Amino acid sequence: MARTAKERIETDPASSGIFQALMDSLSALEGCELQENASSFHVTHGRAFLGIHPRRGGILVNVVLESELESDRVHRAERVSSNRWHNEVIVKDATEIDAEFLSWVRAAYALTA
C-alpha cells in the first residue's frame, strides 16, 4: 500500500490524470509552490490556498475562500475562521478541472496576494 501522497497519486491512474490536469492549470498562476505533506499536498502562494488529498479513483481538493461555495459539486464546506471557508470538492475525472472549478482556484489564489 502506498504511503505518501505522491505514491498514492502515482499508483492510481485516475488520481494521476486529475493531478496532472490540476498542475497544468496551476502553472498559469505565478509564484505557486507545491508542498508535500505526509498524506496530502498544499498549494501555496505565501499561504496555502488549496489542499490536495489523494483518494482512490480521484482527489479531494480543499479550496480556501472567504465564503462557502454554493454548488452541487461541493462535497462539504466548513467555516474555519470569521473570513475563511474550506470548500471540499471531490474530483473524479480530469474533465472536472473546468472553467467553474478554475474560477474557484483563481479566487482562492487572489486571496493570497
N, CA, C and O atoms as a DFTB+ gen file, in Angstrom:
452 C
 N C O
     1  1       0.844      -1.185       0.000
     2  2       0.000       0.000       0.000
     3  2       0.888       1.247       0.000
     4  3       1.852       1.339       0.759
     5  1       0.542       2.201      -0.866
     6  2       1.305       3.446      -0.959
     7  2       1.133       4.262       0.315
     8  3       0.056       4.301       0.910
     9  1       2.214       4.907       0.716
    10  2       2.178       5.638       1.981
    11  2       2.123       7.139       1.815
    12  3       1.368       7.804       2.524
    13  1       2.899       7.694       0.901
    14  2       2.925       9.146       0.768
    15  2       1.856       9.600      -0.218
    16  3       1.323       8.803      -0.990
    17  1       1.554      10.885      -0.176
    18  2       0.579      11.451      -1.109
    19  2       1.047      11.236      -2.543
    20  3       0.251      10.884      -3.414
    21  1       2.321      11.445      -2.784
    22  2       2.868      11.275      -4.128
    23  2       2.709       9.831      -4.599
    24  3       2.306       9.594      -5.738
    25  1       3.018       8.869      -3.739
    26  2       2.872       7.455      -4.091
    27  2       1.407       7.106      -4.361
    28  3       1.102       6.348      -5.282
    29  1       0.519       7.656      -3.564
    30  2      -0.908       7.368      -3.737
    31  2      -1.405       7.890      -5.080
    32  3      -2.201       7.231      -5.748
    33  1      -0.942       9.062      -5.472
    34  2      -1.350       9.630      -6.758
    35  2      -0.727       8.842      -7.904
    36  3      -1.406       8.512      -8.876
    37  1       0.549       8.544      -7.793
    38  2       1.256       7.855      -8.876
    39  2       0.742       6.443      -9.125
    40  3       0.840       5.949     -10.249
    41  1       0.201       5.783      -8.113
    42  2      -0.257       4.407      -8.272
    43  2      -1.728       4.291      -8.662
    44  3      -2.229       3.184      -8.857
    45  1      -2.420       5.414      -8.777
    46  2      -3.829       5.398      -9.166
    47  2      -3.983       6.180     -10.471
    48  3      -3.815       7.400     -10.472
    49  1      -4.300       5.505     -11.586
    50  2      -4.377       6.196     -12.873
    51  2      -5.361       7.377     -12.888
    52  3      -5.068       8.410     -13.491
    53  1      -6.499       7.238     -12.246
    54  2      -7.473       8.334     -12.222
    55  2      -6.904       9.535     -11.471
    56  3      -6.959      10.664     -11.960
    57  1      -6.364       9.288     -10.293
    58  2      -5.788      10.371      -9.496
    59  2      -4.632      11.038     -10.229
    60  3      -4.486      12.260     -10.197
    61  1      -3.821      10.234     -10.881
    62  2      -2.661      10.753     -11.595
    63  2      -3.077      11.708     -12.708
    64  3      -2.492      12.782     -12.854
    65  1      -4.073      11.330     -13.484
    66  2      -4.557      12.185     -14.573
    67  2      -5.160      13.482     -14.065
    68  3      -4.928      14.548     -14.636
    69  1      -5.931      13.391     -12.996
    70  2      -6.550      14.584     -12.412
    71  2      -5.478      15.504     -11.849
    72  3      -5.511      16.715     -12.066
    73  1      -4.530      14.924     -11.127
    74  2      -3.452      15.706     -10.523
    75  2      -2.659      16.439     -11.607
    76  3      -2.323      17.612     -11.442
    77  1      -2.360      15.756     -12.711
    78  2      -1.603      16.388     -13.791
    79  2      -2.399      17.526     -14.423
    80  3      -1.838      18.580     -14.720
    81  1      -3.690      17.325     -14.628
    82  2      -4.535      18.390     -15.188
    83  2      -4.569      19.597     -14.255
    84  3      -4.521      20.739     -14.710
    85  1      -4.650      19.345     -12.963
    86  2      -4.660      20.434     -11.991
    87  2      -3.319      21.157     -11.981
    88  3      -3.286      22.387     -11.950
    89  1      -2.216      20.418     -12.006
    90  2      -0.884      21.033     -12.017
    91  2      -0.676      21.857     -13.284
    92  3      -0.085      22.935     -13.229
    93  1      -1.154      21.361     -14.424
    94  2      -1.048      22.110     -15.676
    95  2      -1.803      23.436     -15.564
    96  3      -1.321      24.469     -16.028
    97  1      -2.980      23.406     -14.952
    98  2      -3.779      24.622     -14.782
    99  2      -3.112      25.594     -13.821
   100  3      -3.156      26.805     -14.034
   101  1      -2.494      25.072     -12.762
   102  2      -1.850      25.932     -11.769
   103  2      -0.585      26.591     -12.307
   104  3      -0.137      27.600     -11.763
   105  1      -0.009      26.039     -13.359
   106  2       1.224      26.613     -13.905
   107  2       1.000      28.035     -14.427
   108  3       1.961      28.790     -14.574
   109  1      -0.239      28.406     -14.705
   110  2      -0.548      29.760     -15.164
   111  2      -0.528      30.780     -14.027
   112  3      -0.500      31.984     -14.282
   113  1      -0.541      30.317     -12.787
   114  2      -0.542      31.214     -11.630
   115  2       0.892      31.412     -11.149
   116  3       1.585      30.446     -10.831
   117  1       1.326      32.651     -11.099
   118  2       2.712      32.948     -10.724
   119  2       2.983      32.710      -9.244
   120  3       2.155      33.015      -8.385
   121  1       4.160      32.160      -8.969
   122  2       4.643      32.050      -7.598
   123  2       4.027      30.958      -6.751
   124  3       4.194      30.960      -5.532
   125  1       3.323      30.030      -7.361
   126  2       2.728      28.921      -6.601
   127  2       3.797      27.888      -6.275
   128  3       4.691      27.622      -7.078
   129  1       3.690      27.320      -5.099
   130  2       4.581      26.237      -4.685
   131  2       3.741      25.055      -4.247
   132  3       2.689      25.214      -3.628
   133  1       4.221      23.872      -4.577
   134  2       3.570      22.642      -4.153
   135  2       4.362      22.074      -2.985
   136  3       5.549      21.772      -3.110
   137  1       3.687      21.935      -1.848
   138  2       4.339      21.392      -0.657
   139  2       3.716      20.040      -0.351
   140  3       2.505      19.924      -0.165
   141  1       4.568      19.014      -0.302
   142  2       4.071      17.679       0.003
   143  2       4.095      17.451       1.507
   144  3       5.105      17.689       2.169
   145  1       2.987      16.996       2.027
   146  2       2.880      16.600       3.430
   147  2       2.774      15.077       3.466
   148  3       2.854      14.427       2.424
   149  1       2.599      14.522       4.619
   150  2       2.544      13.062       4.745
   151  2       1.443      12.447       3.883
   152  3       1.685      11.458       3.191
   153  1       0.248      13.013       3.914
   154  2      -0.863      12.393       3.201
   155  2      -1.541      13.322       2.202
   156  3      -2.577      12.966       1.639
   157  1      -0.976      14.509       1.971
   158  2      -1.608      15.460       1.069
   159  2      -0.568      16.436       0.520
   160  3       0.619      16.362       0.837
   161  1      -1.050      17.338      -0.301
   162  2      -0.238      18.435      -0.818
   163  2      -0.936      19.738      -0.468
   164  3      -2.163      19.788      -0.381
   165  1      -0.163      20.782      -0.270
   166  2      -0.705      22.133      -0.171
   167  2      -0.139      22.931      -1.323
   168  3       1.046      22.820      -1.640
   169  1      -0.971      23.728      -1.945
   170  2      -0.518      24.660      -2.958
   171  2      -0.514      26.020      -2.278
   172  3      -1.537      26.477      -1.769
   173  1       0.656      26.661      -2.277
   174  2       0.811      27.912      -1.543
   175  2       1.242      29.048      -2.459
   176  3       1.827      28.844      -3.522
   177  1       0.934      30.228      -2.009
   178  2       1.408      31.478      -2.595
   179  2       1.458      32.445      -1.415
   180  3       0.613      33.328      -1.269
   181  1       2.474      32.249      -0.581
   182  2       2.542      32.968       0.689
   183  2       1.855      32.182       1.791
   184  3       2.390      32.053       2.892
   185  1       0.693      31.666       1.507
   186  2      -0.041      30.780       2.413
   187  2      -0.797      29.773       1.564
   188  3      -0.963      29.965       0.359
   189  1      -1.248      28.717       2.184
   190  2      -1.956      27.671       1.441
   191  2      -3.320      28.171       0.979
   192  3      -4.074      28.771       1.745
   193  1      -3.616      27.912      -0.286
   194  2      -4.948      28.246      -0.796
   195  2      -5.660      27.031      -1.387
   196  3      -6.853      27.091      -1.683
   197  1      -4.924      25.925      -1.558
   198  2      -5.520      24.663      -1.999
   199  2      -4.913      23.519      -1.213
   200  3      -3.714      23.514      -0.934
   201  1      -5.732      22.563      -0.860
   202  2      -5.257      21.307      -0.303
   203  2      -5.636      20.208      -1.282
   204  3      -6.761      20.176      -1.779
   205  1      -4.709      19.316      -1.557
   206  2      -4.960      18.221      -2.499
   207  2      -4.780      16.910      -1.737
   208  3      -3.692      16.607      -1.248
   209  1      -5.860      16.141      -1.647
   210  2      -5.874      14.914      -0.863
   211  2      -6.201      13.733      -1.771
   212  3      -7.325      13.631      -2.263
   213  1      -5.240      12.842      -2.003
   214  2      -5.488      11.690      -2.874
   215  2      -6.590      10.787      -2.325
   216  3      -6.673      10.529      -1.125
   217  1      -7.412      10.327      -3.223
   218  2      -8.459       9.357      -2.908
   219  2      -8.403       8.284      -3.985
   220  3      -7.937       8.553      -5.092
   221  1      -8.856       7.101      -3.693
   222  2      -8.921       6.066      -4.708
   223  2      -9.926       6.501      -5.770
   224  3     -11.091       6.760      -5.467
   225  1      -9.471       6.579      -7.003
   226  2     -10.357       6.958      -8.099
   227  2     -10.556       8.449      -8.248
   228  3     -11.454       8.868      -8.979
   229  1      -9.748       9.278      -7.582
   230  2      -9.891      10.725      -7.705
   231  2      -9.084      11.454      -6.658
   232  3      -8.219      10.873      -6.001
   233  1      -9.373      12.728      -6.509
   234  2      -8.738      13.526      -5.464
   235  2      -9.780      14.441      -4.828
   236  3     -10.764      14.823      -5.460
   237  1      -9.544      14.777      -3.587
   238  2     -10.363      15.751      -2.888
   239  2      -9.548      17.042      -2.863
   240  3      -8.406      17.053      -2.404
   241  1     -10.136      18.116      -3.353
   242  2      -9.457      19.407      -3.372
   243  2     -10.170      20.322      -2.386
   244  3     -11.382      20.525      -2.463
   245  1      -9.391      20.869      -1.462
   246  2      -9.894      21.804      -0.468
   247  2      -9.547      23.208      -0.950
   248  3      -8.375      23.581      -0.999
   249  1     -10.566      23.985      -1.306
   250  2     -10.390      25.336      -1.828
   251  2     -10.681      26.317      -0.692
   252  3     -11.783      26.329      -0.146
   253  1      -9.686      27.141      -0.339
   254  2      -9.815      28.081       0.779
   255  2     -10.308      29.427       0.230
   256  3      -9.612      30.087      -0.542
   257  1     -11.508      29.814       0.639
   258  2     -12.128      31.045       0.164
   259  2     -12.707      31.847       1.327
   260  3     -12.698      31.401       2.475
   261  1     -13.208      33.033       1.008
   262  2     -13.815      33.893       2.031
   263  2     -15.254      33.511       2.338
   264  3     -15.834      33.981       3.317
   265  1     -15.828      32.656       1.497
   266  2     -17.223      32.281       1.705
   267  2     -17.446      30.841       1.277
   268  3     -16.606      30.224       0.624
   269  1     -18.587      30.335       1.660
   270  2     -18.985      28.993       1.282
   271  2     -19.401      28.998      -0.187
   272  3     -20.129      29.889      -0.623
   273  1     -18.947      28.017      -0.942
   274  2     -19.362      27.887      -2.331
   275  2     -20.760      27.284      -2.391
   276  3     -21.085      26.350      -1.658
   277  1     -21.573      27.835      -3.273
   278  2     -22.925      27.320      -3.483
   279  2     -22.920      26.522      -4.773
   280  3     -23.170      27.069      -5.847
   281  1     -22.640      25.238      -4.672
   282  2     -22.594      24.378      -5.843
   283  2     -22.835      22.938      -5.411
   284  3     -22.435      22.523      -4.323
   285  1     -23.492      22.191      -6.280
   286  2     -23.702      20.767      -6.015
   287  2     -22.383      20.003      -6.024
   288  3     -22.310      18.884      -5.518
   289  1     -21.335      20.607      -6.602
   290  2     -20.029      19.948      -6.676
   291  2     -19.293      19.965      -5.341
   292  3     -18.342      19.208      -5.144
   293  1     -19.726      20.820      -4.432
   294  2     -19.060      20.932      -3.131
   295  2     -19.532      19.787      -2.246
   296  3     -20.716      19.656      -1.936
   297  1     -18.575      18.972      -1.855
   298  2     -18.860      17.818      -1.004
   299  2     -19.155      18.261       0.430
   300  3     -20.069      17.750       1.078
   301  1     -18.360      19.221       0.911
   302  2     -18.506      19.719       2.270
   303  2     -17.886      21.106       2.346
   304  3     -16.893      21.384       1.673
   305  1     -18.463      21.965       3.154
   306  2     -17.894      23.293       3.398
   307  2     -17.833      23.505       4.900
   308  3     -18.770      23.179       5.630
   309  1     -16.713      24.057       5.349
   310  2     -16.525      24.275       6.778
   311  2     -15.939      25.663       7.010
   312  3     -14.928      26.035       6.414
   313  1     -16.588      26.414       7.883
   314  2     -16.064      27.720       8.268
   315  2     -14.936      27.493       9.270
   316  3     -15.144      26.881      10.318
   317  1     -13.730      27.992       8.940
   318  2     -12.575      27.767       9.809
   319  2     -12.163      29.036      10.561
   320  3     -11.391      28.964      11.517
   321  1     -12.668      30.187      10.138
   322  2     -12.463      31.440      10.866
   323  2     -13.537      32.414      10.387
   324  3     -14.389      32.062       9.571
   325  1     -13.487      33.626      10.898
   326  2     -14.539      34.583      10.552
   327  2     -14.573      34.926       9.066
   328  3     -15.617      35.316       8.543
   329  1     -13.439      34.784       8.383
   330  2     -13.425      35.125       6.961
   331  2     -12.769      34.056       6.090
   332  3     -12.265      34.370       5.012
   333  1     -12.766      32.805       6.533
   334  2     -12.208      31.719       5.720
   335  2     -13.085      30.474       5.795
   336  3     -13.541      30.064       6.862
   337  1     -13.299      29.896       4.626
   338  2     -14.054      28.662       4.490
   339  2     -13.203      27.635       3.753
   340  3     -12.495      27.980       2.806
   341  1     -13.266      26.398       4.173
   342  2     -12.685      25.285       3.441
   343  2     -13.826      24.626       2.673
   344  3     -14.766      24.095       3.265
   345  1     -13.728      24.669       1.356
   346  2     -14.732      24.094       0.474
   347  2     -14.129      22.851      -0.175
   348  3     -13.178      22.955      -0.950
   349  1     -14.671      21.687       0.135
   350  2     -14.123      20.431      -0.366
   351  2     -14.866      19.982      -1.620
   352  3     -16.091      19.863      -1.632
   353  1     -14.093      19.737      -2.671
   354  2     -14.637      19.286      -3.946
   355  2     -13.964      17.966      -4.303
   356  3     -12.737      17.890      -4.366
   357  1     -14.752      16.939      -4.533
   358  2     -14.203      15.648      -4.954
   359  2     -14.177      15.632      -6.480
   360  3     -15.205      15.803      -7.135
   361  1     -12.988      15.423      -7.029
   362  2     -12.795      15.411      -8.478
   363  2     -12.487      13.976      -8.885
   364  3     -11.501      13.391      -8.435
   365  1     -13.342      13.412      -9.743
   366  2     -13.187      12.014     -10.153
   367  2     -12.767      11.867     -11.611
   368  3     -12.556      10.751     -12.086
   369  1     -12.645      12.979     -12.321
   370  2     -12.237      12.929     -13.721
   371  2     -11.548      14.238     -14.071
   372  3     -11.938      15.299     -13.584
   373  1     -10.529      14.166     -14.910
   374  2      -9.767      15.366     -15.286
   375  2     -10.637      16.419     -15.966
   376  3     -10.314      17.606     -15.923
   377  1     -11.737      16.001     -16.594
   378  2     -12.624      16.975     -17.255
   379  2     -13.331      17.881     -16.239
   380  3     -13.878      18.920     -16.608
   381  1     -13.319      17.487     -14.967
   382  2     -13.935      18.312     -13.929
   383  2     -13.047      19.502     -13.537
   384  3     -13.474      20.370     -12.776
   385  1     -11.818      19.539     -14.055
   386  2     -10.962      20.715     -13.881
   387  2     -11.374      21.670     -14.997
   388  3     -10.635      21.883     -15.959
   389  1     -12.558      22.234     -14.850
   390  2     -13.181      23.052     -15.889
   391  2     -13.200      24.522     -15.494
   392  3     -12.600      24.903     -14.489
   393  1     -13.883      25.343     -16.273
   394  2     -13.913      26.789     -16.049
   395  2     -14.468      27.142     -14.667
   396  3     -13.934      28.029     -14.002
   397  1     -15.523      26.465     -14.230
   398  2     -16.095      26.751     -12.916
   399  2     -15.083      26.440     -11.812
   400  3     -14.843      27.260     -10.927
   401  1     -14.500      25.253     -11.877
   402  2     -13.529      24.841     -10.877
   403  2     -12.337      25.803     -10.861
   404  3     -11.891      26.224      -9.794
   405  1     -11.828      26.145     -12.036
   406  2     -10.669      27.035     -12.110
   407  2     -10.993      28.446     -11.633
   408  3     -10.103      29.154     -11.160
   409  1     -12.248      28.866     -11.749
   410  2     -12.624      30.184     -11.212
   411  2     -12.517      30.170      -9.692
   412  3     -12.137      31.175      -9.091
   413  1     -12.848      29.049      -9.064
   414  2     -12.689      28.928      -7.607
   415  2     -11.216      28.954      -7.224
   416  3     -10.832      29.591      -6.242
   417  1     -10.394      28.258      -8.006
   418  2      -8.951      28.226      -7.738
   419  2      -8.366      29.629      -7.859
   420  3      -7.585      30.052      -7.008
   421  1      -8.740      30.350      -8.911
   422  2      -8.223      31.721      -9.099
   423  2      -8.688      32.635      -7.965
   424  3      -7.931      33.500      -7.524
   425  1      -9.909      32.458      -7.491
   426  2     -10.418      33.281      -6.387
   427  2      -9.620      32.979      -5.112
   428  3      -9.286      33.894      -4.360
   429  1      -9.321      31.726      -4.875
   430  2      -8.526      31.345      -3.686
   431  2      -7.121      31.912      -3.806
   432  3      -6.575      32.429      -2.831
   433  1      -6.539      31.822      -4.980
   434  2      -5.200      32.361      -5.247
   435  2      -5.182      33.873      -5.006
   436  3      -4.244      34.399      -4.408
   437  1      -6.222      34.565      -5.473
   438  2      -6.298      36.030      -5.333
   439  2      -6.296      36.465      -3.869
   440  3      -5.838      37.565      -3.558
   441  1      -6.793      35.631      -2.976
   442  2      -6.817      35.971      -1.555
   443  2      -5.425      35.959      -0.939
   444  3      -5.234      36.482       0.159
   445  1      -4.453      35.372      -1.624
   446  2      -3.095      35.304      -1.102
   447  2      -2.249      36.490      -1.528
   448  3      -1.145      36.677      -1.017
   449  1      -2.743      37.282      -2.443
   450  2      -1.955      38.417      -2.983
   451  2      -1.908      39.586      -2.025
   452  3      -1.292      40.608      -2.328
